[in-house]
Amino acid sequence: MFGKRKEEIPAKSVDIDSLIGENMTVVGTIKGNGNIRVDGTIEGDIAYDGDISLGEQGKISGDISCNNLTVAGSIDGNIEVKDSLILLSSGVIMGDMEVKSLVIHEDARFEGNCKMLNSSDNIKIPEPNLFDEDEGAQ
């Protein structure tokens, strides 16, 4: 009753276009669009225009580029996510990441560097004027 609850990837109202099952291993680069769920093993890079969900049994060894990423399994590689990355408590990421939004649950493991992408990166903050216009002339 009070034991640790098994955490699962939240079920969104998003259709899964592709599924890599627990007993499947894919070697090579994966490119595509839509939404993919990985419960098996991928040895290679993923360039995906869509969302990736990595289940608890899922393993990816390679670089990942996608829109949104939810991780309950393990990733060994660099990650570039255009929007949000959610690292669940059973998830492990070993590598650098660039993300716009990052959520790391308790007991999750992340070893690497993180660069937060922000749409306001191009906003220039004006420097404060230390002198009044009248005082600066003295």
N, C-alpha and C positions, 0 to 999 in steps of 0.2 A: 504494500500500500504506500509506504513512504520511501521505497527504494528508488534508485536512480532510474528515471524514465528513459527508455531508448528514444533517441532523437531521430526523427526522420525529416527528409526534405519536405518543406511545406508544399502541399498540393495547391497550386494556383489554378486558375481557370485558363491555363495555357496548354495548348495541345502539344504533345510530343510528336515531332515529325520523324525522328530517328531514335533508335534504341540500340545500345551496345550492351548485351546481356552479360550476366556474371560469368558464364562459361566461354566468353569470347575474348580473343586477343587480336587487336588490329596493329599492324606494323606499317608505318608510313605516315605521310601527311594527309590530314583530313581537311577538306575545304568544302564549304557549303553555306546554306542559310536555313533559317527556321529555328526549331528548338530540338536539342538533343539531350538525351539522358544516357549517362555512362555508368553502368554497374560492373563492367568488365575492365580490361586493361588496354591502354593505348600507349604504344611506344612510337612516338613521333609528334610532330607539331600539329596544332589545330588552329586554323584560320576560319572562324565561323561568324557569319553575320546573323546573329541571333543569340539565344540564351543556352547556356550549358548547365546541366544539373549533374553533379558527380555524387553517386550514391556511396554508402559506407564501404562497400566492397570494391568500389571503383578506384583505379590507379592510372595516373597519367604521367609519363616520363617524356617531357617535351614542352616547348613553349606554347602558350595559349593566347589567342586574341579573339575577343567576343564582346557582345553587348552587356550581358549580365551573367554572373557566375555564382552558383551555389555549391559549396564544397562540404561534403560529409566524408569523403574518402581522402586519398593522398595525391599530391601533385609534387613532382620534382622538375621544376623548370620555371622560366620567367612568364609573367602574366601581364597582359594589357587588357583592361576592361573599360569599355566606354562609359558605363554607368555604374552599376553596383556589384560588389562582391560580398557574399555572406559566407563566413567560415564558421560552420557549425562545430559543436563541442567535440565531435569525433574526427574533425577535419585536420589535415596536416598539409602545410605548404612550405616547401623548401625552395626558395628562389625569390627574386625581386618582383615587385608588382607596381603597376601604375593603374590607379583607380580613381573614379570620381567620388564614390561613396563606399565606405568600408564598415562592415559589422563583424566583430570577432566575438564569438560566444565563449563563455567560461570553459576552460579545459582544452580549448583548441590550441594548435601549435603552429606558429609561424616563425620561420627563420629566414631572414633576408632583409631587404630594404623596401620601403614603401614610398612612392611618390604620389601625392594626392593631386589629381587633376581638378582644375576649377575653371569654370567659365569666366570667372572674373580675373584670370591671370593677366589679361591685357588692360585692366583698370589701373590707372596711374594715380597714386595717392599724392595729393599736393603736399609739398613740404611746408611746415609752419613758418610764418613770417616772424622772425625773432625781433624785428624792429618795426616800430610804427614808421610810416612813410616819412613823418616829420623828424623822428629821432635818427633814422638812418642817414640823413644828410649831414649830421653834425660831425 
